[in-house]
Amino acid sequence: MKIAVIGSGYVGLVTGTCLAEVGHTVVCVDLDEHKIKMLRDAKSPIYEPGLEALIRQNVGHNRLSFTTILEDALKGAEVAFIAVGTPEGEDGSADLRFVRAVAKSIGEVCSGNLLTIVKSTVPVGTCDLVDNIIVETLKSRNAKHRVTVGSNPEFLKEGAAINDFLHPERIVAGVTNEQDADTLRELYTVFVIDDPSKLFIVDRRSSELIKYGSNSMLATRISFMNELARLCEKVGADIDSVRRGMGSDSRIGRKFLWAGPGYGGSCFPKDVAALIQTGDQYGVSMDILKSVTTANETQKKHSALKIINHFGGKLTGKTVAIWGLTFKPGTDDVRDSPALTIINMLLDTGAKVMAHDPQGQANFSREIGSKKNLSYVDAAYDAVQNADALVLITEWAEYKRPNFDRIGNLMRTKNIFDLRNQWSFSSTKKIGFHYECIGRNDDKILPMTNLK
Ligand SMILES: NC(=O)c1ccc[n+]([C@@H]2O[C@H](COP(=O)([O-])OP(=O)(O)OC[C@H]3O[C@@H](n4cnc5c(N)ncnc54)[C@H](O)[C@@H]3O)[C@@H](O)[C@H]2O)c1
C-alpha cells in the first residue's frame, strides 16, 4: 500500500517507519525542513531506541522517504495518517490548529480517493470536523475524490515505541463504513497476527474517547499512588509494600502503581486537561480528573519541598545535583517533565543546580530557558562534585546502581533525595548519607501514641 504520514514527530516517524518495515511504501511529511533534511540523511531527529537503524534500513530499501511537500506525498497514496501535535490550549482543551490545517491542505491538494486516518490524540468529534473541512475544501475546487476519515489513536510508549507499534497489545480504529474497516484490517492485521481480536474496530467517537479514557485512567492510578505515598510518609507505612500488596489483586494489577515525583510527558497532563474540557463542554463535570490534576501538581511540589525543607527553607549557597531531566527514561522528551517544576522551585529558593541526563539535556535547556544558576554536565558523576544534595528525578538505567562511595567522596555534604525509589536506606546510610525517598520510611516504627 502507498501511505502518507503527515507530521514526523515521535508518533508519525515511528508509524511511518514501522509501516515501511512490513513492506508498505511510506512518505513522511513535515513542515520542519531541518527535520526532513536529517531524515533524508537517515538520521533520527528524536531519540527513540532502535528507530534510527530502522529508518536507515527502510530508506535503503526505498520503502521510506521524506518530504516537506504534502502534494508529493499524497500522489498515489491510498491512506494518509495525520500525526501532528495537539498541544494543550490556554483553557486546557486540545489545540486543534495543526489538525485543522492538515485537513484543509489534504482537501486542497489530494489528487485521488483517500482514507485519512487521524492518529493524533483528538477530542470526541474531531474526526467529524476533519471530515467536514476536507469535504468543503474539495467542494470549493470542484474535486470529486472520495475522501473518508477514520480514527486510529496511538498507544505507543516513548522509549519502547518500536516494539509497541510492531507488537501492540491492542489497536483501536473508528470508522464510518465497511470499506474503511477493510482497509484498516489490511493495514493492521499483520501486527496482530497472533490474535486478530486485538484489533478493535468501533465507531469514530468511541475510538477517540478510548484514547483519552486510557491515558486518564493511567494518570489517575499514578496520582492515587502518589497520594497514598504521601500518607505512608506520615503514618510510617511503606508504599512499596502497599503497592505489592495491592497489585497482587488481579482486579487491580501491578502496572502503573509506582509512586514518584508526579506524572509528566507530552500526553498525560494535556490529555487529562482535554478530557476535563470535553466534560465541561458537554455538561459532565469530570470531578475525579480535576482531583487527579491537583494531586499531580501537589506531588511535584511535595518532591521539591523535601529538598528545600531539609535545608531549612533556603538553598542559598547550596549546590544541588540532578540526575534525570526527561519525563521518563528511554526518551529525549522533556515536555511537562516533573524536573521542570522541581528545578524551578530549587532555583527560586536560591540553589545552584548541576544537571545531568543521558539524552534530554538539549531539549531541557531549550524548554526551561537560560537560567543563571543552572548548568549541565556530560558525565553523571561530574554533577555531584561539591554538591550538597543529589536528587534522582528520572530512573535511567545508568543511575540504578551507582557507586555511593565515589558519590560520597565527591559531595560537599551527603544528602540524597531519591524521587523514584531506586535506592535503599541501608545502602546509602552505611556510607553516611541522609536519604529521603517517596512514601518509604526507614524501618522505624512510630510510637503507639502517634497511632490514634
Ligand atoms: N509522543 C507520544 O508518546 C504519543 C503517544 C500517543 C499519542 N500521541 C499523540 O500523537 C500526536 C503527535 O504527537 P508527537 O509526540 O508525535 O508530536 P511531535 O510534536 O513530536 O510531532 C508533530 C510533528 O508534526 C509536524 N507538523 C505540524 N504541522 C504540520 C503540518 N501542517 N504538516 C506536516 N507536519 C506538521 C511538526 O513539525 C512535528 O514534527 C499528538 O496528538 C499526541 O498527543 C503522542
The ligand as an SDF file (V2000), in Angstrom:
LIG
                    3D

 44 48  0  0  0  0  0  0  0  0999 V2000
    4.5640   11.2140   21.9290 N   0  0  0  0  0  0  0  0  0  0  0  0
    3.8620   10.1820   22.3430 C   0  0  0  0  0  0  0  0  0  0  0  0
    4.3340    9.3440   23.1140 O   0  0  0  0  0  0  0  0  0  0  0  0
    2.4420    9.9940   21.8720 C   0  0  0  0  0  0  0  0  0  0  0  0
    1.8090    8.7580   22.0890 C   0  0  0  0  0  0  0  0  0  0  0  0
    0.4930    8.5840   21.6360 C   0  0  0  0  0  0  0  0  0  0  0  0
   -0.1560    9.6400   21.0200 C   0  0  0  0  0  0  0  0  0  0  0  0
    0.4730   10.8340   20.8280 N   0  0  0  0  0  0  0  0  0  0  0  0
   -0.2650   11.8820   20.1330 C   0  0  0  0  0  0  0  0  0  0  0  0
    0.2260   11.9350   18.7890 O   0  0  0  0  0  0  0  0  0  0  0  0
    0.2170   13.2870   18.2950 C   0  0  0  0  0  0  0  0  0  0  0  0
    1.6100   13.6660   17.8310 C   0  0  0  0  0  0  0  0  0  0  0  0
    2.4760   13.6440   18.9730 O   0  0  0  0  0  0  0  0  0  0  0  0
    4.0540   13.6980   18.8100 P   0  0  0  0  0  0  0  0  0  0  0  0
    4.6210   13.4930   20.1650 O   0  0  0  0  0  0  0  0  0  0  0  0
    4.4760   12.8170   17.6950 O   0  0  0  0  0  0  0  0  0  0  0  0
    4.2340   15.2300   18.3660 O   0  0  0  0  0  0  0  0  0  0  0  0
    5.5520   15.9330   17.8180 P   0  0  0  0  0  0  0  0  0  0  0  0
    5.4620   17.3310   18.2430 O   0  0  0  0  0  0  0  0  0  0  0  0
    6.7520   15.1240   18.1530 O   0  0  0  0  0  0  0  0  0  0  0  0
    5.3800   15.8360   16.2180 O   0  0  0  0  0  0  0  0  0  0  0  0
    4.4320   16.5390   15.4950 C   0  0  0  0  0  0  0  0  0  0  0  0
    5.0670   16.9170   14.1510 C   0  0  0  0  0  0  0  0  0  0  0  0
    4.0670   17.4420   13.2930 O   0  0  0  0  0  0  0  0  0  0  0  0
    4.6760   18.4320   12.4770 C   0  0  0  0  0  0  0  0  0  0  0  0
    3.6530   19.2670   11.8500 N   0  0  0  0  0  0  0  0  0  0  0  0
    2.8530   20.2130   12.4020 C   0  0  0  0  0  0  0  0  0  0  0  0
    2.0310   20.7210   11.4740 N   0  0  0  0  0  0  0  0  0  0  0  0
    2.2980   20.0760   10.3150 C   0  0  0  0  0  0  0  0  0  0  0  0
    1.7650   20.1450    9.0160 C   0  0  0  0  0  0  0  0  0  0  0  0
    0.7860   21.0150    8.6820 N   0  0  0  0  0  0  0  0  0  0  0  0
    2.2610   19.3470    8.0520 N   0  0  0  0  0  0  0  0  0  0  0  0
    3.2520   18.4850    8.3310 C   0  0  0  0  0  0  0  0  0  0  0  0
    3.8040   18.3520    9.5780 N   0  0  0  0  0  0  0  0  0  0  0  0
    3.3330   19.1550   10.5400 C   0  0  0  0  0  0  0  0  0  0  0  0
    5.5960   19.1570   13.4430 C   0  0  0  0  0  0  0  0  0  0  0  0
    6.6070   19.8790   12.7630 O   0  0  0  0  0  0  0  0  0  0  0  0
    6.1550   17.9750   14.2590 C   0  0  0  0  0  0  0  0  0  0  0  0
    7.3520   17.4830   13.6990 O   0  0  0  0  0  0  0  0  0  0  0  0
   -0.3150   14.1240   19.4500 C   0  0  0  0  0  0  0  0  0  0  0  0
   -1.6950   14.2850   19.2860 O   0  0  0  0  0  0  0  0  0  0  0  0
   -0.0270   13.2820   20.6770 C   0  0  0  0  0  0  0  0  0  0  0  0
   -0.9080   13.5440   21.7370 O   0  0  0  0  0  0  0  0  0  0  0  0
    1.7630   11.0300   21.2340 C   0  0  0  0  0  0  0  0  0  0  0  0
  1  2  1  0
  2  3  2  0
  2  4  1  0
  4  5  1  0
  4 44  2  0
  5  6  2  0
  6  7  1  0
  7  8  2  0
  8  9  1  0
  8 44  1  0
  9 10  1  0
  9 42  1  0
 10 11  1  0
 11 12  1  0
 11 40  1  0
 12 13  1  0
 13 14  1  0
 14 15  2  0
 14 16  1  0
 14 17  1  0
 17 18  1  0
 18 19  2  0
 18 20  1  0
 18 21  1  0
 21 22  1  0
 22 23  1  0
 23 24  1  0
 23 38  1  0
 24 25  1  0
 25 26  1  0
 25 36  1  0
 26 27  1  0
 26 35  1  0
 27 28  2  0
 28 29  1  0
 29 30  1  0
 29 35  2  0
 30 31  1  0
 30 32  2  0
 32 33  1  0
 33 34  2  0
 34 35  1  0
 36 37  1  0
 36 38  1  0
 38 39  1  0
 40 41  1  0
 40 42  1  0
 42 43  1  0
M  CHG  2   8   1  16  -1
M  END
$$$$
